[in-house]
Amino acid sequence: MVQVLPTLAVACISFLAGALTLYILQSRKNSSKDSAGKGTTPEHEVLKKYIDKFAMVPTFRAYSKKEAIEQLVDIAGQRFPDIVTKVDEAKQAVYKREESMATGLDYGIAVPHGRTAAVKQICGVIALVDNSKNDNGIIPDYETIDHSKIQIICLMLIPESMNASYLQMLSTFIRIFQNADNREQLLSCKTPKDMKRFFNSL
């Protein structure tokens, strides 16, 4: 049965699951009509609460999905050692999620994530991929729904006990990144401070 479905439909079904599905589809529909991320929604409040626990990397290079995940989890562990208590376990949680659910979306966005007892609270890394030396992108095996090259990677690490805040945070990031103006502003950032200023302005 699955074999007769188009590849795009399979990717959509595998990722746009549960409560997140309607939110993402609504975000796509409204992305040209609003600022896609600004406001005082519960999701916005969650973003404000946890954004300081995300490391900002304005120039990121990796040459495979596995290498990208390893580097990003290592960065999270180095930046937040009191939160990420077991880096290797956190990596395995992200790998496990990747095996069961693709995290490459449209517009060059990737949102690798994992729930694990190896972290004490939501944290992660937002990285802007430096594709300057490769027109087709430097992480070719990180597939996206629209076949675009990866430009923004948002790694999220979540405690096993957290569910609602995790879905709200993930939904908010996706909604922000799906807006063309937001992507342009974020990709123009040159320093971690620039990136943090962008998120604080939402």
Phi and psi in degrees as a GROMACS rama.xvg file:
@    title "Ramachandran Plot"
@    xaxis  label "Phi"
@    yaxis  label "Psi"
@TYPE xy
-65.1761  -31.0447  VAL-2
-64.1374  -26.8078  GLN-3
-86.7963  -7.36195  VAL-4
-80.1519  143.486  LEU-5
-61.4538  151.205  PRO-6
-57.4189  -39.9801  THR-7
-62.2298  -41.1974  LEU-8
-65.0098  -40.1028  ALA-9
-61.4893  -44.2532  VAL-10
-62.7688  -42.2796  ALA-11
-64.901  -43.8836  CYS-12
-63.9325  -40.6023  ILE-13
-68.4484  -32.9678  SER-14
-96.7283  -44.0057  PHE-15
-82.6205  71.4351  LEU-16
-112.379  157.492  ALA-17
60.8923  -145.525  GLY-18
-66.2995  -22.6525  ALA-19
-71.8976  -24.5545  LEU-20
-58.279  -56.6633  THR-21
-61.3621  -36.0154  LEU-22
-64.6859  -45.5167  TYR-23
-66.9313  -43.8273  ILE-24
-62.2574  -39.8182  LEU-25
-65.3626  -38.0962  GLN-26
-62.0867  -42.057  SER-27
-61.7157  -42.7974  ARG-28
-64.1625  -36.5528  LYS-29
-99.6648  2.6189  ASN-30
-61.0753  -28.7742  SER-31
-89.0458  -2.90772  SER-32
-108.181  -17.7169  LYS-33
-139.11  -174.662  ASP-34
-84.6007  -2.4751  SER-35
49.4755  66.3565  ALA-36
141.544  -15.6059  GLY-37
-93.2323  145.598  LYS-38
142.509  -166.972  GLY-39
-127.341  37.6459  THR-40
-72.9371  164.504  THR-41
-55.805  -36.8428  PRO-42
-63.7017  -40.3832  GLU-43
-63.1967  -40.5169  HIS-44
-65.1636  -36.686  GLU-45
-65.0596  -40.6833  VAL-46
-58.7329  -48.1022  LEU-47
-60.5068  -34.0561  LYS-48
-70.6108  -37.5075  LYS-49
-110.149  -6.34501  TYR-50
-61.849  -28.4709  ILE-51
-68.9529  -12.327  ASP-52
-97.8021  20.355  LYS-53
-118.971  121.983  PHE-54
-73.0972  143.715  ALA-55
-109.36  125.545  MET-56
-124.584  103.113  VAL-57
-77.9978  -17.9687  PRO-58
-136.202  102.403  THR-59
-122.446  135.42  PHE-60
-133.463  131.544  ARG-61
-152.731  158.711  ALA-62
-118.779  9.3676  TYR-63
-159.46  161.62  SER-64
-59.7206  -44.3946  LYS-65
-61.1366  -44.7432  LYS-66
-63.6902  -39.7884  GLU-67
-62.0751  -46.3014  ALA-68
-63.7146  -43.8617  ILE-69
-59.5853  -47.1733  GLU-70
-62.237  -43.916  GLN-71
-67.5203  -40.7507  LEU-72
-67.3224  -37.7225  VAL-73
-60.8257  -42.4519  ASP-74
-61.8909  -43.3726  ILE-75
-61.4544  -42.3849  ALA-76
-64.3616  -38.5452  GLY-77
-71.7082  -39.2439  GLN-78
-76.8891  -33.9296  ARG-79
-129.244  64.524  PHE-80
-63.7124  -25.1221  PRO-81
-79.8446  -13.2996  ASP-82
-102.269  -47.0555  ILE-83
-91.3504  95.847  VAL-84
-84.263  -24.5954  THR-85
-139.142  97.5985  LYS-86
-63.1415  -44.9966  VAL-87
-61.936  -39.4681  ASP-88
-67.2153  -36.4532  GLU-89
-64.1486  -41.2366  ALA-90
-60.5733  -44.7441  LYS-91
-62.2473  -35.337  GLN-92
-64.7969  -39.689  ALA-93
-70.0791  -41.854  VAL-94
-59.956  -42.7187  TYR-95
-61.2589  -41.7912  LYS-96
-64.5391  -40.3858  ARG-97
-62.6919  -35.8199  GLU-98
-67.7336  -32.1127  GLU-99
-98.8345  -19.5105  SER-100
-153.578  113.798  MET-101
-63.7916  143.011  ALA-102
-120.716  12.2002  THR-103
-88.5193  125.227  GLY-104
-108.334  -156.941  LEU-105
-80.8617  169.708  ASP-106
61.8718  24.4079  TYR-107
74.8557  25.3786  GLY-108
-101.768  137.616  ILE-109
-132.961  137.943  ALA-110
-129.421  64.3551  VAL-111
-62.0215  139.71  PRO-112
-157.191  162.114  HIS-113
-159.106  144.804  GLY-114
-101.745  129.97  ARG-115
-157.964  150.084  THR-116
-74.1039  -4.07823  ALA-117
-77.8694  -5.88662  ALA-118
-125.653  149.782  VAL-119
-95.6401  -20.668  LYS-120
-158.315  171.655  GLN-121
-62.2549  131.442  ILE-122
-155.929  178.221  CYS-123
168.396  -160.791  GLY-124
-142.261  135.943  VAL-125
-113.359  119.72  ILE-126
-123.095  138.717  ALA-127
-100.834  117.242  LEU-128
-77.2653  130.291  VAL-129
-87.801  98.0091  ASP-130
-98.2551  17.8431  ASN-131
-61.9609  -25.7358  SER-132
-102.128  9.59663  LYS-133
-151.429  109.064  ASN-134
-61.9162  -26.9503  ASP-135
-92.5486  1.84178  ASN-136
95.4293  145.786  GLY-137
-91.7856  -4.88952  ILE-138
-120.851  70.6103  ILE-139
-65.5423  -24.4328  PRO-140
-88.225  2.67063  ASP-141
-92.0677  91.2345  TYR-142
-75.2536  144.161  GLU-143
-118.916  161.544  THR-144
-61.613  -41.0378  ILE-145
-97.661  10.8901  ASP-146
66.0998  22.0296  HIS-147
-81.057  154.878  SER-148
-74.9547  144.789  LYS-149
-65.7102  126.696  ILE-150
-119.004  -34.9052  GLN-151
-128.145  125.023  ILE-152
-116.843  126.433  ILE-153
-117.79  101.235  CYS-154
-85.1266  129.663  LEU-155
-122.875  131.91  MET-156
-116.294  129.954  LEU-157
-132.036  135.681  ILE-158
-60.9378  148.118  PRO-159
-59.644  -29.2487  GLU-160
-78.7338  -12.6976  SER-161
-97.3577  132.24  MET-162
-128.793  -58.6712  ASN-163
-60.4831  -47.7319  ALA-164
-63.9814  -36.3695  SER-165
-62.4665  -46.7962  TYR-166
-65.5153  -39.5602  LEU-167
-64.5726  -43.0491  GLN-168
-64.7327  -46.7625  MET-169
-61.5883  -44.8637  LEU-170
-60.8649  -41.5777  SER-171
-66.1108  -44.4128  THR-172
-59.1519  -45.4535  PHE-173
-62.0662  -43.3708  ILE-174
-63.8842  -40.5731  ARG-175
-62.3281  -48.9293  ILE-176
-71.6585  -22.7642  PHE-177
-75.1705  -14.5868  GLN-178
-84.642  126.064  ASN-179
-60.5302  -41.6548  ALA-180
-63.9166  -41.7886  ASP-181
-62.5439  -43.1589  ASN-182
-62.43  -43.2305  ARG-183
-61.9354  -44.403  GLU-184
-63.5885  -44.5712  GLN-185
-66.423  -44.3182  LEU-186
-67.8779  -17.2601  LEU-187
-84.0475  -8.11518  SER-188
-67.5851  138.424  CYS-189
-108.882  -18.1967  LYS-190
-134.605  161.388  THR-191
-57.2383  -35.75  PRO-192
-64.718  -39.2893  LYS-193
-60.5804  -43.7611  ASP-194
-64.8632  -44.1512  MET-195
-65.3637  -37.6714  LYS-196
-62.3801  -38.4168  ARG-197
-60.4859  -49.2123  PHE-198
-67.4018  -34.9696  PHE-199
-69.8214  -19.0458  ASN-200
-83.9234  -10.527  SER-201
